[in-house]
Amino acid sequence: MVTMALAWFAFGVLTGLWLSFGALTGHIAQHKNIGFGVGCLLGLLLGPIGTVLVLVMRSGLRKCPHCDEEVKPRATICKHCGRELTPMVERVAADKSAGRVERTIGFVLIGILLVTIIGLSIATYAGYL
């Protein structure tokens, strides 16, 4: 009985670590303008490999046509050369709504995994498994 409890404890710790990779990868992806949901999904499915993939992915920035430096999609003035830019309004609006959906999907996946782990732990402790 002690070995089964120890096995479930180890499973819980490893699953918590895996979920942490999902949340960390989502956080990194959000700051790179890739999307929280995409990063979270990569982190949950691939673990540390997903984190490395997000770290090496290009950011969701666009290049200034004048100085070829990266700027945010909704920027109206390049922070590098100071020249005026045409903002990408349509794309920004679509990215915002897609970002909300991705973030929601990421949180739902994390929630489902947590409920599954807690349920399995309770069932094992109660003697059902």
C-alpha positions in Angstrom: 0.0 0.0 0.0 2.9 2.4 0.8 4.5 1.7 -2.6 1.2 2.6 -4.4 0.9 5.8 -2.4 4.5 6.6 -3.3 3.9 5.9 -7.0 0.9 8.2 -7.0 2.8 10.9 -5.2 5.6 10.6 -7.8 3.0 10.8 -10.5 1.5 13.9 -9.0 4.8 15.6 -8.7 5.8 14.8 -12.3 2.4 15.8 -13.6 2.7 19.1 -11.7 6.1 19.6 -13.3 4.6 18.9 -16.7 1.7 21.4 -16.1 4.3 23.9 -15.0 6.0 23.5 -18.4 2.7 24.2 -20.0 2.1 27.4 -18.0 5.7 28.6 -18.4 5.6 28.0 -22.2 2.3 29.8 -22.5 3.7 32.8 -20.6 6.8 32.9 -22.8 4.7 32.6 -25.9 2.4 35.4 -24.8 5.4 37.8 -24.3 6.7 36.9 -27.7 3.3 37.8 -29.2 2.7 34.2 -30.3 -0.3 33.5 -28.1 -0.8 32.0 -24.6 -2.9 29.1 -25.9 -0.4 28.0 -28.5 2.5 28.1 -26.1 0.5 26.3 -23.4 -0.6 23.6 -25.8 3.0 23.1 -26.9 4.2 23.0 -23.3 1.5 20.5 -22.3 2.0 18.2 -25.2 5.8 18.3 -25.5 7.0 19.5 -22.1 10.5 20.9 -22.1 10.8 20.4 -25.8 7.7 22.6 -26.3 9.4 25.3 -24.1 12.5 25.2 -26.3 10.4 25.4 -29.5 8.7 28.5 -28.2 12.0 30.1 -27.2 13.4 29.7 -30.7 10.2 30.7 -32.5 10.1 34.1 -34.2 8.0 36.6 -32.4 4.7 38.0 -33.6 6.3 41.3 -34.5 6.5 42.9 -38.0 9.5 44.6 -39.6 9.7 48.3 -40.2 9.9 49.0 -43.9 12.4 51.8 -43.4 15.0 50.3 -41.0 14.1 46.6 -41.1 13.9 46.4 -37.3 11.0 44.5 -35.5 8.1 46.6 -34.1 4.7 45.7 -32.7 1.9 45.2 -35.2 -0.1 48.2 -33.9 2.9 50.6 -33.8 2.4 53.9 -35.6 5.9 55.1 -35.2 9.1 52.9 -35.4 10.9 53.0 -32.0 14.2 52.5 -33.8 14.2 55.1 -36.6 11.3 57.3 -35.5 9.5 57.2 -38.9 5.7 56.9 -39.2 4.2 53.4 -39.9 0.8 52.3 -41.1 -0.8 50.2 -38.3 -2.2 46.8 -39.1 -5.6 47.4 -37.5 -7.5 44.5 -39.0 -4.8 42.0 -38.0 -4.5 43.4 -34.5 -8.3 43.0 -33.9 -8.2 39.4 -35.2 -5.1 38.7 -33.1 -6.8 40.0 -29.9 -9.9 37.7 -30.3 -7.7 34.7 -31.3 -5.5 35.4 -28.2 -8.6 35.2 -25.9 -9.6 31.9 -27.4 -6.1 30.5 -27.2 -5.8 31.6 -23.6 -9.2 30.0 -22.7 -8.2 26.8 -24.4 -5.0 26.7 -22.5 -6.7 27.2 -19.1 -9.4 24.6 -19.9 -6.7 22.0 -20.8 -4.8 22.8 -17.5 -8.1 22.5 -15.6 -9.0 19.2 -17.2 -5.6 17.8 -16.4 -5.8 19.0 -12.8 -9.2 17.5 -12.2 -8.1 14.2 -13.7 -5.1 14.1 -11.4 -7.0 15.0 -8.3 -9.7 12.5 -9.1 -7.2 9.7 -9.7 -5.4 10.5 -6.5 -8.7 10.5 -4.5 -9.8 7.3 -6.1 -6.5 5.6 -5.3 -6.5 6.8 -1.7 -10.1 5.6 -1.2 -9.2 2.2 -2.6 -11.2 2.3 -5.8 -8.1 1.8 -8.0 
